[in-house]
Amino acid sequence: MDTAVKDWAADNYVHAESFQASLLHEPWTVRTGAGGPYRVFTPFWRALSAQDFRGPLDAPAKADGPPSGLPPGDDLESWNLLPTKPDWSAGLAEAWTPGEAAGLSALEDFLAGPVQDYDDGRDRPAKPGTSRLSPYLRWGHVSPFQIWHALAGVRGKGPGPDVFGTEIGWREFCWHQLFHNPDLATRNLRPAFDSFPWERPEGAGPRTPPVLRRSQNLGIHWRVGEEWFWETLVDADPASNPANWQWVAGSGADAAPFFRIFNPQTQAKRFDPDGDYGVGGRWRSPAAWTRVRIRVIAIKLAYTAANAPCCPSGANRAGLRLAGHHQLRPMEAWMSQDLSPSRTGGRQLPARTDVEAALIIALLPLMVGLVGIGA
């Protein structure tokens, strides 16, 4: 955005400068020893956090107003920017007050208590254990420099402040990804996922809640969730939103394997044992969770067969796109993990046999049928 503004200014004979303010680092200043961008968070944050971050700048004592002679402006209210019929923003107004004063007050409240237990409290949705600072960072009401240096006053009193500092680093990592991958919101960072059998339900789009669609569990394309968050969240920014959705899906940088599906019942017992936050009734049913597990198995089988078939005729009957060769890739290929010999102790992982691949092809119609029962 800064580049676009400066290009426009230069074309129109206007002087413009940009200043580092929304990130602790400029994305082009942090590179690996080989000169490329970081793709794994831990070494990225190790390199970045070793740097000295400047202190927050004081507000100017005086700001020059606009030059005289400008035409009169409009009252902002006359633009009717806020929704009225219906006023769907009422809930947002209760949870978030825009502006620097409100952001600094939220930071002060967080540092006065919740930050000390942040390492545990952030995972408990029924408790106010998070900072709620993301919209203020998103819109520039509070800078990461203010937050980083304010943390210095509470460090050493438990793991919470350090864990929260790492989350600031994760935000930096997301912007690092966006700088080096401008199409982060529309393209998989890992090309192997370009042929993954994502589903995009009919009618799904920016207004389809991914939580209701159980997007990860049922293989819904991560872009459905990314678009929905972009349309509805006050803290959705161009970097954190797609980077985190890709991370969850398994297609992003330093991502969790896509097949690691959490059991909602187990997670509820661990992080919401009294049901204060509430888990949807659909997850309380063992039958519902069984259907999800069957669906996950079907996705794995489809992805394996579609990407590395050994039996072209069988794959064609199943309606799968062929990869153009007759040897099934290792099962780990669809796990999206780097299993090169350097990562596996020099072992060469065996390819799937023709018999195994034929079995996968044969099972696909059965699995798809099972998924459809009661779905």
Residue pairs with C-beta under 8 A, 6 or more apart in sequence:
2 18
5 16
5 18
6 16
6 17
6 18
8 14
9 15
9 16
10 16
20 26
21 140
21 143
21 145
22 137
22 140
22 143
22 144
23 144
23 172
23 175
24 48
24 51
24 53
24 144
24 145
24 148
24 168
24 172
25 48
25 51
25 172
25 176
27 37
27 175
27 176
27 178
27 179
27 180
28 179
30 38
30 44
30 47
30 48
30 176
31 37
31 38
32 38
32 43
37 176
37 177
37 179
37 180
38 44
38 47
38 173
38 176
39 253
39 254
40 253
40 254
41 169
41 170
41 173
41 253
41 254
42 254
44 169
44 172
44 173
44 176
45 166
45 169
45 170
45 172
45 173
48 169
48 172
49 165
49 169
53 145
53 148
53 149
54 145
55 145
55 149
56 143
56 145
56 146
56 149
57 145
82 89
83 89
92 234
95 132
96 102
96 132
96 135
96 234
98 135
98 139
98 141
99 141
100 136
100 141
100 142
102 136
102 141
103 133
103 136
103 141
103 142
104 142
104 146
106 131
106 132
106 133
106 136
107 131
107 133
107 136
107 142
107 146
107 147
107 150
110 131
110 132
110 133
111 150
111 151
111 153
111 154
114 121
114 128
114 129
114 130
114 131
114 160
115 131
115 151
115 154
115 160
115 161
115 164
116 154
116 157
116 158
116 160
116 161
117 129
117 158
117 160
118 129
118 130
118 131
118 160
118 161
118 163
118 164
119 158
119 159
119 160
119 163
120 129
121 127
121 128
121 129
121 130
121 160
122 129
122 130
122 163
123 129
123 271
124 271
124 272
125 271
125 272
125 277
126 272
126 274
126 276
126 277
131 164
133 142
133 147
134 235
134 240
135 141
135 234
135 235
136 142
137 143
137 144
137 147
137 171
137 235
138 234
138 235
138 236
138 237
144 168
144 171
144 172
147 168
148 165
148 168
151 161
151 164
151 165
154 161
155 161
155 162
155 165
171 239
171 240
173 243
173 253
173 254
174 239
174 240
174 243
174 244
175 239
175 240
177 184
177 189
177 239
177 243
177 252
177 253
178 184
178 238
178 239
178 242
178 243
181 187
181 189
184 238
184 239
184 242
184 243
184 246
185 223
185 226
185 230
185 238
185 241
185 242
186 223
188 194
188 196
188 246
188 251
188 252
189 246
189 251
189 252
189 253
189 255
190 250
190 251
190 252
190 255
190 336
192 307
192 333
192 334
192 336
193 249
193 250
193 251
193 258
193 336
195 303
195 306
195 307
195 321
195 323
196 251
196 258
196 303
196 334
197 219
197 299
197 302
197 303
197 306
198 219
198 220
198 221
198 222
199 218
199 219
199 220
199 221
200 220
200 221
200 223
200 224
201 208
201 213
201 220
201 224
204 213
204 220
204 224
205 224
205 227
206 227
206 228
206 230
206 231
207 228
207 231
208 224
208 228
209 228
210 220
210 224
210 225
210 228
210 229
213 220
213 224
214 220
214 292
215 221
215 222
215 224
215 225
216 222
216 248
216 249
216 258
216 261
217 261
217 292
217 295
217 296
218 292
218 295
219 295
219 296
219 299
222 245
222 246
222 248
222 249
222 251
223 245
225 245
225 248
226 241
226 242
226 245
229 236
229 241
229 245
230 236
230 241
233 241
243 252
243 253
244 252
245 252
246 252
246 253
246 255
247 253
247 254
247 255
247 256
248 255
248 256
249 255
249 258
250 256
250 257
250 258
250 259
250 336
251 258
251 336
255 336
257 335
257 336
257 337
258 335
258 336
259 296
259 300
259 335
261 292
261 293
261 296
263 289
264 279
264 283
264 289
265 279
265 283
265 284
265 289
268 275
268 279
268 283
272 278
272 279
282 288
283 289
287 374
291 371
291 373
291 374
291 375
294 367
294 370
294 371
295 371
295 375
297 367
298 364
298 367
298 368
298 370
298 371
300 334
301 360
301 363
301 364
301 367
302 320
302 364
303 334
304 328
304 329
304 331
304 333
304 334
304 352
304 357
304 360
305 315
305 318
305 320
305 328
305 357
305 360
305 361
305 364
306 315
306 320
306 321
306 322
306 323
307 323
307 329
307 333
307 334
308 323
308 325
308 327
308 328
308 329
308 333
308 352
308 357
309 315
309 320
309 322
309 323
309 326
309 328
309 357
309 361
310 326
310 327
310 328
310 352
310 353
310 354
310 357
310 358
311 354
311 357
311 358
311 361
312 322
312 326
314 358
314 361
314 362
315 322
315 361
316 322
317 361
318 361
318 364
318 365
320 364
327 351
327 352
328 351
328 352
328 353
328 354
328 356
328 357
328 360
329 351
329 352
330 339
330 349
330 350
330 351
330 352
331 352
332 339
332 349
333 339
337 343
339 349
341 347
341 348
352 360
